[in-house]
Amino acid sequence: MKKNNFAYAYFTEEATYVIPQQNDSERNRLTFNSMVATMIELDYIALVRFVPKSDDEVQVCAAFPRKVALGNQIGEVLLLVRIAMKEDEKIGRFPDLSDTDDNSVDQLMESFILSKKLRDEHFVADTIDNPMAGLLNSAPTSEPPNKNTTLDNLLLSSNPATRRFNYYFRKILDKSLQEESLENFLEKDNLLKGIFQSTSPHFVQFNSILDTKEDLLYTADPKKADTITIELQKKLDVKYKTQHKSEKKSKPFIATSKPQPNDGKFGEYFDIEDILETKV
């Protein structure tokens, strides 16, 4: 379908990269690249069914064609995003925006939209120019995000420093288990230097682990944008309702007939042997 005919409000999750397997045949990779290039040329997206793993639910997703710039090389990928079906709709109460006579709501909505304007909107929409897209090891490729970092890298970067941080943290735990006393182990001089390499500063550089700050993304002041958001919520009276699982209540036993005088006294009422021996 045409990309412009797809409503982005149906997105429910983060995007997933789809590429051919490394050991696939050349014919399969060529077919995949040709399909992605054709979709970009026609400005099309694909609606697909996706099963993440065996015995999992079938997901309906939108596949967006993209090019990935890795230095001087260009590769084709699909960005797969799960879309909402009937059972995925959010539980909430939203006002009818067509029946409002309050102009201040329109002005607040306009201010809210402008406050979320990205500071750099000039980029090639179909190309992901991000060194992290093809990163195979945990070595950093650039300095922490700053005002000179392109918007493309701010929005799409995935930090390998997090994996390095977790690796070093496990290394500390493993080392501590080899000591008789954990207290003595933690009181050692130059504890971190004895465990980590001197050329690996990721453990203490949290700027390369935390998410990108809002002031690097938008043209407006983030604090002012938050104030506008709160005022807009009050004006529209938008509330979110938490959905709770309904507990199945067991049905009470209801007798279908009244107690009979011989209930529980079948031995006195009749004897099956007597009936079988009765001659007709």
MIZA-33403 format. One line per field, with one value per atom (N, C-alpha, C): residue number from 1; residue in three letters; x, y, z. Coordinates in steps of 0.02 Angstrom, whole numbers, always signed. Example, Ala and Ser with C-alpha at 12.3 -4.5 7.8 and 13.67 -1.06 7.14 Angstrom:
2
pos <- [1 1 1 2 2 2];
code <- [ALA ALA ALA SER SER SER];
px <- [+660 +615 +660 +642 +684 +645];
py <- [-284 -225 -165 -112 -53 +2];
pz <- [+390 +390 +390 +354 +357 +394];
//
This chain:
280
pos <- [1 1 1 2 2 2 3 3 3 4 4 4 5 5 5 6 6 6 7 7 7 8 8 8 9 9 9 10 10 10 11 11 11 12 12 12 13 13 13 14 14 14 15 15 15 16 16 16 17 17 17 18 18 18 19 19 19 20 20 20 21 21 21 22 22 22 23 23 23 24 24 24 25 25 25 26 26 26 27 27 27 28 28 28 29 29 29 30 30 30 31 31 31 32 32 32 33 33 33 34 34 34 35 35 35 36 36 36 37 37 37 38 38 38 39 39 39 40 40 40 41 41 41 42 42 42 43 43 43 44 44 44 45 45 45 46 46 46 47 47 47 48 48 48 49 49 49 50 50 50 51 51 51 52 52 52 53 53 53 54 54 54 55 55 55 56 56 56 57 57 57 58 58 58 59 59 59 60 60 60 61 61 61 62 62 62 63 63 63 64 64 64 65 65 65 66 66 66 67 67 67 68 68 68 69 69 69 70 70 70 71 71 71 72 72 72 73 73 73 74 74 74 75 75 75 76 76 76 77 77 77 78 78 78 79 79 79 80 80 80 81 81 81 82 82 82 83 83 83 84 84 84 85 85 85 86 86 86 87 87 87 88 88 88 89 89 89 90 90 90 91 91 91 92 92 92 93 93 93 94 94 94 95 95 95 96 96 96 97 97 97 98 98 98 99 99 99 100 100 100 101 101 101 102 102 102 103 103 103 104 104 104 105 105 105 106 106 106 107 107 107 108 108 108 109 109 109 110 110 110 111 111 111 112 112 112 113 113 113 114 114 114 115 115 115 116 116 116 117 117 117 118 118 118 119 119 119 120 120 120 121 121 121 122 122 122 123 123 123 124 124 124 125 125 125 126 126 126 127 127 127 128 128 128 129 129 129 130 130 130 131 131 131 132 132 132 133 133 133 134 134 134 135 135 135 136 136 136 137 137 137 138 138 138 139 139 139 140 140 140 141 141 141 142 142 142 143 143 143 144 144 144 145 145 145 146 146 146 147 147 147 148 148 148 149 149 149 150 150 150 151 151 151 152 152 152 153 153 153 154 154 154 155 155 155 156 156 156 157 157 157 158 158 158 159 159 159 160 160 160 161 161 161 162 162 162 163 163 163 164 164 164 165 165 165 166 166 166 167 167 167 168 168 168 169 169 169 170 170 170 171 171 171 172 172 172 173 173 173 174 174 174 175 175 175 176 176 176 177 177 177 178 178 178 179 179 179 180 180 180 181 181 181 182 182 182 183 183 183 184 184 184 185 185 185 186 186 186 187 187 187 188 188 188 189 189 189 190 190 190 191 191 191 192 192 192 193 193 193 194 194 194 195 195 195 196 196 196 197 197 197 198 198 198 199 199 199 200 200 200 201 201 201 202 202 202 203 203 203 204 204 204 205 205 205 206 206 206 207 207 207 208 208 208 209 209 209 210 210 210 211 211 211 212 212 212 213 213 213 214 214 214 215 215 215 216 216 216 217 217 217 218 218 218 219 219 219 220 220 220 221 221 221 222 222 222 223 223 223 224 224 224 225 225 225 226 226 226 227 227 227 228 228 228 229 229 229 230 230 230 231 231 231 232 232 232 233 233 233 234 234 234 235 235 235 236 236 236 237 237 237 238 238 238 239 239 239 240 240 240 241 241 241 242 242 242 243 243 243 244 244 244 245 245 245 246 246 246 247 247 247 248 248 248 249 249 249 250 250 250 251 251 251 252 252 252 253 253 253 254 254 254 255 255 255 256 256 256 257 257 257 258 258 258 259 259 259 260 260 260 261 261 261 262 262 262 263 263 263 264 264 264 265 265 265 266 266 266 267 267 267 268 268 268 269 269 269 270 270 270 271 271 271 272 272 272 273 273 273 274 274 274 275 275 275 276 276 276 277 277 277 278 278 278 279 279 279 280 280 280];
code <- [MET MET MET LYS LYS LYS LYS LYS LYS ASN ASN ASN ASN ASN ASN PHE PHE PHE ALA ALA ALA TYR TYR TYR ALA ALA ALA TYR TYR TYR PHE PHE PHE THR THR THR GLU GLU GLU GLU GLU GLU ALA ALA ALA THR THR THR TYR TYR TYR VAL VAL VAL ILE ILE ILE PRO PRO PRO GLN GLN GLN GLN GLN GLN ASN ASN ASN ASP ASP ASP SER SER SER GLU GLU GLU ARG ARG ARG ASN ASN ASN ARG ARG ARG LEU LEU LEU THR THR THR PHE PHE PHE ASN ASN ASN SER SER SER MET MET MET VAL VAL VAL ALA ALA ALA THR THR THR MET MET MET ILE ILE ILE GLU GLU GLU LEU LEU LEU ASP ASP ASP TYR TYR TYR ILE ILE ILE ALA ALA ALA LEU LEU LEU VAL VAL VAL ARG ARG ARG PHE PHE PHE VAL VAL VAL PRO PRO PRO LYS LYS LYS SER SER SER ASP ASP ASP ASP ASP ASP GLU GLU GLU VAL VAL VAL GLN GLN GLN VAL VAL VAL CYS CYS CYS ALA ALA ALA ALA ALA ALA PHE PHE PHE PRO PRO PRO ARG ARG ARG LYS LYS LYS VAL VAL VAL ALA ALA ALA LEU LEU LEU GLY GLY GLY ASN ASN ASN GLN GLN GLN ILE ILE ILE GLY GLY GLY GLU GLU GLU VAL VAL VAL LEU LEU LEU LEU LEU LEU LEU LEU LEU VAL VAL VAL ARG ARG ARG ILE ILE ILE ALA ALA ALA MET MET MET LYS LYS LYS GLU GLU GLU ASP ASP ASP GLU GLU GLU LYS LYS LYS ILE ILE ILE GLY GLY GLY ARG ARG ARG PHE PHE PHE PRO PRO PRO ASP ASP ASP LEU LEU LEU SER SER SER ASP ASP ASP THR THR THR ASP ASP ASP ASP ASP ASP ASN ASN ASN SER SER SER VAL VAL VAL ASP ASP ASP GLN GLN GLN LEU LEU LEU MET MET MET GLU GLU GLU SER SER SER PHE PHE PHE ILE ILE ILE LEU LEU LEU SER SER SER LYS LYS LYS LYS LYS LYS LEU LEU LEU ARG ARG ARG ASP ASP ASP GLU GLU GLU HIS HIS HIS PHE PHE PHE VAL VAL VAL ALA ALA ALA ASP ASP ASP THR THR THR ILE ILE ILE ASP ASP ASP ASN ASN ASN PRO PRO PRO MET MET MET ALA ALA ALA GLY GLY GLY LEU LEU LEU LEU LEU LEU ASN ASN ASN SER SER SER ALA ALA ALA PRO PRO PRO THR THR THR SER SER SER GLU GLU GLU PRO PRO PRO PRO PRO PRO ASN ASN ASN LYS LYS LYS ASN ASN ASN THR THR THR THR THR THR LEU LEU LEU ASP ASP ASP ASN ASN ASN LEU LEU LEU LEU LEU LEU LEU LEU LEU SER SER SER SER SER SER ASN ASN ASN PRO PRO PRO ALA ALA ALA THR THR THR ARG ARG ARG ARG ARG ARG PHE PHE PHE ASN ASN ASN TYR TYR TYR TYR TYR TYR PHE PHE PHE ARG ARG ARG LYS LYS LYS ILE ILE ILE LEU LEU LEU ASP ASP ASP LYS LYS LYS SER SER SER LEU LEU LEU GLN GLN GLN GLU GLU GLU GLU GLU GLU SER SER SER LEU LEU LEU GLU GLU GLU ASN ASN ASN PHE PHE PHE LEU LEU LEU GLU GLU GLU LYS LYS LYS ASP ASP ASP ASN ASN ASN LEU LEU LEU LEU LEU LEU LYS LYS LYS GLY GLY GLY ILE ILE ILE PHE PHE PHE GLN GLN GLN SER SER SER THR THR THR SER SER SER PRO PRO PRO HIS HIS HIS PHE PHE PHE VAL VAL VAL GLN GLN GLN PHE PHE PHE ASN ASN ASN SER SER SER ILE ILE ILE LEU LEU LEU ASP ASP ASP THR THR THR LYS LYS LYS GLU GLU GLU ASP ASP ASP LEU LEU LEU LEU LEU LEU TYR TYR TYR THR THR THR ALA ALA ALA ASP ASP ASP PRO PRO PRO LYS LYS LYS LYS LYS LYS ALA ALA ALA ASP ASP ASP THR THR THR ILE ILE ILE THR THR THR ILE ILE ILE GLU GLU GLU LEU LEU LEU GLN GLN GLN LYS LYS LYS LYS LYS LYS LEU LEU LEU ASP ASP ASP VAL VAL VAL LYS LYS LYS TYR TYR TYR LYS LYS LYS THR THR THR GLN GLN GLN HIS HIS HIS LYS LYS LYS SER SER SER GLU GLU GLU LYS LYS LYS LYS LYS LYS SER SER SER LYS LYS LYS PRO PRO PRO PHE PHE PHE ILE ILE ILE ALA ALA ALA THR THR THR SER SER SER LYS LYS LYS PRO PRO PRO GLN GLN GLN PRO PRO PRO ASN ASN ASN ASP ASP ASP GLY GLY GLY LYS LYS LYS PHE PHE PHE GLY GLY GLY GLU GLU GLU TYR TYR TYR PHE PHE PHE ASP ASP ASP ILE ILE ILE GLU GLU GLU ASP ASP ASP ILE ILE ILE LEU LEU LEU GLU GLU GLU THR THR THR LYS LYS LYS VAL VAL VAL];
px <- [+42 +0 +45 +16 +53 +69 +129 +150 +105 +83 +42 -28 -48 -114 -114 -56 -50 -52 -93 -99 -48 -2 +51 +25 -38 -67 -75 -69 -77 -14 +41 +103 +93 +121 +115 +182 +235 +298 +356 +417 +477 +490 +531 +546 +598 +594 +642 +673 +739 +773 +762 +747 +739 +789 +835 +885 +889 +914 +923 +975 +970 +1020 +1088 +1141 +1208 +1225 +1199 +1215 +1164 +1120 +1072 +1108 +1074 +1103 +1106 +1149 +1156 +1090 +1055 +992 +940 +938 +891 +907 +971 +991 +977 +990 +977 +902 +861 +789 +764 +791 +772 +791 +852 +875 +834 +817 +778 +707 +678 +611 +612 +662 +666 +676 +721 +734 +671 +632 +570 +519 +514 +466 +484 +549 +571 +553 +565 +552 +477 +435 +363 +331 +371 +345 +291 +306 +259 +285 +239 +255 +217 +235 +203 +170 +111 +77 +91 +122 +146 +122 +122 +110 +177 +189 +254 +245 +282 +282 +352 +363 +430 +466 +431 +462 +410 +434 +389 +334 +274 +215 +197 +217 +199 +140 +112 +54 +74 +27 +38 +27 +78 +74 +65 +24 +17 +62 +107 +157 +159 +186 +200 +275 +295 +366 +384 +431 +453 +521 +527 +592 +639 +702 +752 +820 +863 +933 +975 +1028 +1074 +1142 +1167 +1233 +1285 +1331 +1386 +1451 +1472 +1530 +1513 +1551 +1537 +1490 +1469 +1424 +1352 +1307 +1235 +1202 +1163 +1128 +1053 +1013 +941 +915 +868 +837 +762 +725 +655 +649 +611 +596 +526 +522 +459 +430 +368 +335 +267 +255 +189 +135 +78 +23 -35 -77 -131 -189 -215 -276 -331 -389 -445 -428 -393 -378 -322 -288 -232 -252 -315 -336 -326 -304 -293 -359 -359 -419 -416 -460 -459 -521 -531 -588 -561 -577 -551 -609 -602 -657 -664 -723 -736 -711 -657 -626 -667 -717 -758 -813 -826 -881 -855 -805 -779 -783 -804 -809 -755 -710 -658 -597 -584 -526 -460 -460 -398 -370 -415 -392 -354 -380 -345 -277 -274 -210 -160 -185 -140 -115 -159 -139 -87 -96 -47 +20 +18 +80 +114 +74 +102 +137 +107 +137 +202 +203 +264 +319 +300 +350 +385 +354 +383 +417 +429 +463 +537 +561 +631 +676 +734 +778 +810 +812 +843 +799 +762 +716 +742 +804 +832 +875 +845 +881 +847 +882 +855 +811 +746 +698 +708 +731 +736 +804 +850 +918 +935 +958 +980 +1055 +1078 +1150 +1173 +1185 +1200 +1253 +1312 +1365 +1347 +1299 +1279 +1241 +1213 +1171 +1212 +1276 +1317 +1369 +1361 +1412 +1408 +1465 +1467 +1504 +1537 +1570 +1551 +1577 +1556 +1599 +1643 +1684 +1643 +1650 +1612 +1636 +1590 +1608 +1607 +1581 +1577 +1574 +1581 +1577 +1504 +1491 +1422 +1383 +1316 +1276 +1284 +1287 +1291 +1252 +1256 +1216 +1239 +1299 +1323 +1306 +1278 +1259 +1197 +1198 +1142 +1080 +1022 +959 +951 +976 +971 +1005 +1064 +1101 +1069 +1039 +1007 +947 +908 +847 +857 +910 +917 +976 +1017 +1076 +1058 +1092 +1085 +1153 +1155 +1219 +1250 +1307 +1342 +1375 +1380 +1411 +1370 +1305 +1263 +1284 +1297 +1319 +1387 +1432 +1498 +1491 +1446 +1434 +1410 +1362 +1337 +1391 +1434 +1488 +1536 +1555 +1600 +1568 +1503 +1469 +1468 +1457 +1460 +1531 +1580 +1650 +1666 +1639 +1648 +1618 +1557 +1524 +1563 +1588 +1626 +1690 +1724 +1785 +1771 +1714 +1698 +1682 +1654 +1637 +1699 +1755 +1817 +1854 +1829 +1861 +1824 +1861 +1831 +1785 +1804 +1765 +1747 +1682 +1660 +1680 +1678 +1696 +1769 +1813 +1884 +1897 +1858 +1866 +1849 +1794 +1772 +1817 +1855 +1898 +1968 +1980 +2047 +2062 +2126 +2149 +2146 +2126 +2123 +2082 +2024 +1981 +1963 +1939 +1917 +1976 +2033 +2091 +2114 +2106 +2128 +2082 +2022 +1974 +1967 +1966 +1954 +2019 +2014 +2071 +2074 +2134 +2141 +2114 +2106 +2081 +2005 +1971 +1898 +1863 +1845 +1815 +1739 +1707 +1635 +1599 +1633 +1600 +1581 +1620 +1608 +1581 +1578 +1552 +1478 +1436 +1365 +1332 +1366 +1337 +1328 +1368 +1362 +1313 +1282 +1234 +1163 +1156 +1090 +1060 +993 +958 +976 +962 +976 +931 +960 +922 +874 +818 +766 +790 +833 +854 +896 +918 +955 +909 +846 +800 +756 +729 +677 +703 +667 +685 +661 +606 +578 +609 +599 +623 +581 +612 +574 +529 +552 +511 +448 +454 +396 +348 +376 +334 +295 +326 +292 +234 +244 +190 +131 +146 +92 +55 +91 +60 +11 +31 -12 -75 -68 -125 -173 -144 -186 -225 -194 -228 -287 -277 -331 -388 -372 -424 -465 -431 -465 -493 -472 -495 -482 -421 -402 -377 -406 -386 -375 -329 -313 -340 -375 -406 -365 -343 -305 -352 -336 -379 -359 -407 -395 -426 -393 -419 -481 -533 -594 -587 -603 -599 -662 -651 -707 -737 -800 -834 -870 -861 -894 -969 -1009 -1081 -1104 -1148 -1173 -1217 -1214 -1255 -1328 -1369 -1441 -1475 -1512 -1548 -1604 -1612 -1664 -1730 -1729 -1791 -1789 -1847 -1851 -1829 -1804 -1785 -1843 -1829 -1880 -1872 -1927 -1923 -1877 -1864 -1822 -1750 -1731 -1663 -1613 -1563 -1512 -1532 -1591 -1615 -1633 -1589 -1605 -1606 -1566 -1566 -1634 -1669 -1734 -1790 -1776 -1829 -1840 -1785 -1792 -1725 -1726 -1666 -1663 -1609 -1604 -1607 -1582 -1584 -1656 -1698 -1768 -1802 -1784 -1815 -1794 -1730 -1705 -1734 -1749 -1776 -1852 -1882 -1955 -1975 -2020 -2044 -2104 -2101 -2156 -2207];
py <- [-59 +0 +62 +119 +182 +203 +228 +247 +302 +348 +404 +381 +321 +296 +258 +252 +216 +266 +252 +295 +275 +320 +304 +294 +313 +302 +228 +185 +113 +81 +117 +89 +71 +13 -8 -22 -38 -58 -26 -41 -15 -53 -23 -53 -108 -157 -212 -215 -223 -229 -299 -302 -365 -367 -416 -424 -499 -516 -588 -620 -685 -720 -718 -718 -713 -772 -831 -891 -905 -856 -865 -862 -887 -887 -816 -806 -741 -720 -769 -755 -727 -755 -731 -660 -646 -578 -528 -547 -503 -488 -540 -531 -484 -492 -449 -377 -365 -297 -265 -305 -278 -259 -300 -285 -221 -212 -152 -90 -96 -39 -20 -70 -57 -23 -45 -15 +58 +73 +143 +185 +158 +195 +209 +161 +169 +203 +215 +244 +200 +135 +85 +57 +33 -9 -75 -124 -190 -207 -235 -262 -337 -360 -429 -462 -528 -569 -594 -587 -603 -645 -701 -744 -742 -708 -699 -764 -813 -876 -932 -992 -1050 -1048 -1066 -1068 -1000 -946 -879 -853 -798 -770 -740 -737 -706 -631 -592 -519 -490 -439 -401 -339 -331 -279 -239 -179 -138 -138 -154 -158 -97 -56 +5 -7 +6 -2 +55 +38 +89 +68 +117 +106 +122 +85 +96 +115 +173 +196 +173 +129 +105 +127 +188 +215 +231 +201 +210 +157 +111 +58 +74 +52 +61 -8 -22 -85 -74 -124 -119 -159 -130 -164 -149 -187 -173 -157 -105 -89 -115 -165 -198 -169 -143 -114 -147 -173 -203 -150 -165 -117 -144 -97 -114 -147 -200 -231 -216 -246 -230 -242 -298 -316 -273 -232 -192 -121 -103 -34 -16 +46 +69 +81 +67 +78 +149 +192 +261 +298 +357 +399 +463 +474 +531 +575 +641 +686 +691 +712 +724 +793 +796 +861 +902 +872 +909 +949 +937 +970 +1018 +1056 +1103 +1175 +1220 +1291 +1333 +1300 +1336 +1345 +1407 +1420 +1411 +1416 +1408 +1338 +1288 +1220 +1214 +1245 +1244 +1278 +1333 +1368 +1326 +1293 +1249 +1191 +1162 +1106 +1129 +1189 +1215 +1227 +1253 +1265 +1199 +1148 +1082 +1052 +1058 +1031 +1067 +1133 +1171 +1156 +1141 +1126 +1059 +1015 +951 +951 +1010 +1014 +997 +950 +929 +984 +990 +1046 +1041 +981 +972 +926 +954 +914 +901 +919 +910 +847 +793 +730 +688 +639 +595 +543 +544 +504 +429 +408 +337 +307 +347 +322 +330 +276 +277 +286 +347 +361 +359 +299 +290 +236 +252 +201 +144 +154 +101 +45 +58 +8 -54 -46 -103 -122 -99 -111 -183 -218 -288 -299 -248 -257 -199 -200 -152 -90 -79 -19 +41 +99 +158 +185 +216 +244 +320 +351 +424 +447 +512 +541 +544 +557 +562 +615 +608 +655 +726 +773 +844 +882 +948 +989 +982 +956 +945 +876 +832 +766 +771 +735 +739 +708 +732 +706 +632 +610 +540 +495 +515 +476 +480 +538 +545 +498 +491 +453 +378 +358 +288 +252 +287 +254 +203 +146 +95 +87 +93 +99 +32 +14 -46 -39 +22 +32 -1 -8 -42 -114 -148 -217 -222 -176 -175 -162 -117 -102 -165 -201 -262 -315 -319 -368 -355 -292 -275 -285 -272 -282 -356 -400 -472 -493 -459 -476 -460 -405 -389 -443 -464 -515 -581 -600 -662 -658 -601 -592 -595 -564 -561 -630 -674 -741 -784 -765 -803 -783 -731 -708 -736 -746 -773 -722 -658 -605 -552 -540 -489 -419 -409 -344 -327 -376 -365 -354 -387 -379 -308 -280 -213 -159 -175 -125 -125 -165 -167 -100 -81 -21 -32 +20 +18 -42 -50 -107 -107 -49 -46 -55 -26 -31 -103 -142 -211 -256 -234 -275 -254 -188 -164 -146 -144 -120 -44 -18 +54 +91 +55 +86 +78 +55 +43 +88 +149 +196 +192 +140 +140 +135 +106 +95 +160 +212 +275 +329 +317 +367 +353 +376 +362 +403 +454 +492 +450 +397 +354 +297 +295 +243 +270 +330 +359 +381 +389 +410 +482 +500 +568 +618 +673 +724 +760 +782 +814 +878 +915 +980 +973 +911 +900 +883 +868 +846 +901 +943 +990 +1062 +1103 +1174 +1213 +1191 +1226 +1201 +1239 +1220 +1161 +1105 +1046 +1061 +1104 +1121 +1158 +1203 +1239 +1191 +1143 +1093 +1051 +1035 +996 +1035 +1100 +1142 +1145 +1151 +1151 +1085 +1031 +964 +957 +980 +975 +1017 +1078 +1121 +1090 +1059 +1028 +969 +930 +874 +898 +953 +980 +1005 +1039 +1066 +1011 +959 +904 +853 +856 +809 +737 +725 +658 +618 +560 +516 +445 +411 +342 +295 +244 +195 +131 +110 +47 -12 -57 -116 -171 -196 -249 -314 -369 -433 -450 -470 -488 -559 -565 -630 -670 -732 -776 -800 -784 -804 -871 -916 -981 -973 -1005 -1001 -1040 -1011 -1048 -1106 -1160 -1219 -1205 -1217 -1206 -1273 -1296 -1360 -1353 -1403 -1401 -1431 -1463 -1493 -1492 -1499 -1498 -1564 -1564 -1628 -1676 -1739 -1791 -1830 -1860 -1894 -1954 -1985 -2044 -2029 -1964 -1947 -1974 -2011 -2039 -2103 -2130 -2192 -2243 -2248 -2293 -2366 -2382 -2452 -2472 -2425 -2439 -2434 -2397 -2383 -2443 -2472 -2533 -2568 -2630 -2671 -2694 -2678 -2694 -2770 -2809 -2882 -2907 -2877 -2897 -2883 -2827 -2810 -2858 -2878 -2923 -2993 -3012 -3079 -3082 -3024 -3023 -3053 -3099 -3131 -3091 -3078 -3041 -3090];
pz <- [+0 +0 +0 -21 -21 +51 +61 +129 +157 +115 +138 +160 +139 +158 +224 +255 +318 +376 +426 +485 +537 +554 +602 +673 +685 +751 +767 +716 +728 +756 +760 +787 +861 +881 +951 +984 +945 +975 +938 +961 +928 +863 +820 +756 +763 +718 +715 +646 +642 +578 +549 +484 +449 +391 +392 +339 +323 +264 +247 +292 +302 +341 +305 +346 +318 +273 +290 +251 +196 +182 +127 +60 +10 -57 -85 -133 -165 -198 -225 -259 -210 -150 -100 -77 -66 -45 -101 -164 -220 -227 -216 -220 -165 -104 -48 -62 -84 -97 -153 -204 -260 -237 -193 -168 -127 -83 -43 -86 -136 -181 -220 -241 -278 -233 -170 -124 -110 -105 -95 -156 -215 -277 -285 -267 -274 -214 -161 -99 -68 -64 -38 +29 +69 +127 +119 +160 +155 +222 +219 +277 +279 +333 +336 +401 +400 +460 +484 +550 +579 +641 +646 +705 +735 +792 +820 +835 +862 +879 +876 +883 +877 +930 +909 +953 +982 +949 +971 +930 +953 +918 +851 +805 +740 +747 +728 +732 +662 +658 +596 +601 +552 +556 +491 +495 +437 +425 +363 +345 +303 +328 +294 +261 +197 +164 +181 +194 +210 +183 +172 +155 +217 +226 +282 +255 +276 +254 +304 +283 +324 +292 +308 +274 +202 +156 +84 +56 +98 +74 +91 +48 +58 +58 +110 +115 +122 +103 +107 +167 +203 +260 +260 +299 +313 +388 +404 +474 +488 +533 +548 +612 +608 +666 +675 +735 +747 +749 +719 +716 +758 +780 +825 +788 +817 +794 +846 +838 +882 +955 +969 +1038 +1068 +1027 +1052 +1069 +1061 +1073 +1146 +1158 +1225 +1261 +1326 +1366 +1393 +1370 +1392 +1370 +1397 +1378 +1347 +1285 +1249 +1226 +1231 +1212 +1137 +1116 +1046 +1028 +990 +974 +926 +894 +845 +879 +944 +978 +1032 +1017 +1066 +1039 +1082 +1063 +1096 +1132 +1169 +1124 +1103 +1059 +1095 +1162 +1198 +1191 +1182 +1172 +1107 +1054 +989 +994 +1030 +1038 +1077 +1130 +1168 +1127 +1087 +1044 +993 +966 +918 +952 +1013 +1051 +1068 +1084 +1101 +1040 +982 +920 +905 +912 +898 +948 +1011 +1062 +1049 +1009 +993 +925 +898 +833 +842 +802 +807 +782 +812 +797 +728 +699 +633 +592 +544 +505 +434 +421 +353 +352 +332 +325 +272 +245 +194 +228 +213 +250 +240 +181 +166 +181 +209 +222 +296 +327 +397 +397 +409 +410 +483 +507 +577 +585 +612 +618 +664 +710 +756 +721 +662 +628 +609 +594 +575 +625 +687 +739 +763 +762 +782 +847 +875 +940 +986 +1046 +1097 +1100 +1051 +1052 +1030 +1064 +1046 +979 +941 +877 +876 +929 +931 +1003 +1012 +1079 +1102 +1166 +1189 +1150 +1145 +1107 +1131 +1084 +1099 +1046 +1048 +1001 +929 +918 +850 +822 +864 +842 +797 +741 +695 +726 +704 +731 +716 +658 +639 +691 +714 +763 +833 +849 +914 +921 +867 +870 +861 +827 +807 +839 +879 +905 +958 +957 +1009 +1042 +1107 +1142 +1159 +1130 +1150 +1218 +1244 +1310 +1365 +1354 +1404 +1412 +1356 +1360 +1394 +1379 +1411 +1486 +1504 +1575 +1612 +1583 +1615 +1619 +1569 +1569 +1627 +1637 +1691 +1760 +1763 +1826 +1845 +1797 +1811 +1829 +1799 +1815 +1888 +1913 +1984 +2028 +2011 +2051 +2051 +1992 +1988 +2029 +2027 +2066 +2141 +2160 +2232 +2260 +2218 +2242 +2254 +2226 +2235 +2299 +2333 +2395 +2456 +2509 +2570 +2603 +2600 +2632 +2580 +2572 +2525 +2549 +2615 +2643 +2629 +2639 +2625 +2551 +2509 +2437 +2415 +2443 +2424 +2453 +2506 +2537 +2507 +2457 +2426 +2392 +2393 +2358 +2283 +2247 +2173 +2149 +2178 +2161 +2087 +2062 +1993 +1945 +1962 +1917 +1912 +1965 +1963 +1923 +1911 +1874 +1802 +1790 +1722 +1687 +1622 +1583 +1587 +1585 +1590 +1529 +1473 +1411 +1404 +1456 +1452 +1502 +1484 +1531 +1535 +1504 +1498 +1566 +1616 +1679 +1714 +1705 +1740 +1694 +1628 +1582 +1569 +1614 +1608 +1552 +1527 +1471 +1409 +1403 +1344 +1356 +1416 +1432 +1438 +1466 +1476 +1409 +1408 +1348 +1330 +1268 +1244 +1280 +1301 +1337 +1290 +1318 +1277 +1246 +1280 +1254 +1191 +1175 +1113 +1055 +1069 +1017 +990 +1034 +1014 +1011 +973 +967 +1029 +1059 +1117 +1182 +1235 +1301 +1327 +1347 +1370 +1430 +1477 +1535 +1514 +1465 +1441 +1406 +1370 +1335 +1386 +1442 +1494 +1524 +1533 +1560 +1512 +1448 +1397 +1397 +1405 +1405 +1463 +1523 +1582 +1572 +1546 +1534 +1483 +1432 +1380 +1408 +1451 +1482 +1525 +1561 +1603 +1559 +1505 +1461 +1428 +1406 +1371 +1419 +1482 +1533 +1511 +1488 +1465 +1525 +1534 +1589 +1562 +1593 +1573 +1626 +1603 +1647 +1646 +1704 +1709 +1705 +1662 +1652 +1702 +1738 +1786 +1760 +1775 +1755 +1797 +1763 +1798 +1827 +1891 +1924 +1909 +1890 +1876 +1943 +1953 +2014 +2003 +2050 +2044 +2057 +2017 +2024 +2085 +2125 +2184 +2163 +2202 +2187 +2201 +2151 +2158 +2146 +2195 +2189 +2138 +2096 +2044 +2068 +2125 +2151 +2227 +2257 +2330 +2359 +2421 +2452 +2456 +2445 +2448 +2514 +2537 +2603 +2603 +2545 +2543 +2520 +2515 +2495 +2546 +2521 +2564 +2597 +2581 +2612 +2558 +2508 +2453 +2475 +2527 +2551 +2580 +2610 +2638 +2587 +2534 +2484 +2439 +2413 +2372 +2370 +2350 +2342 +2269 +2234 +2164 +2152 +2199 +2192 +2191 +2233 +2234 +2168 +2138 +2074 +2020 +2019 +1967 +1974 +2036 +2047 +2038 +2031 +2023 +1956 +1957 +1896 +1869 +1805 +1774 +1745];
//
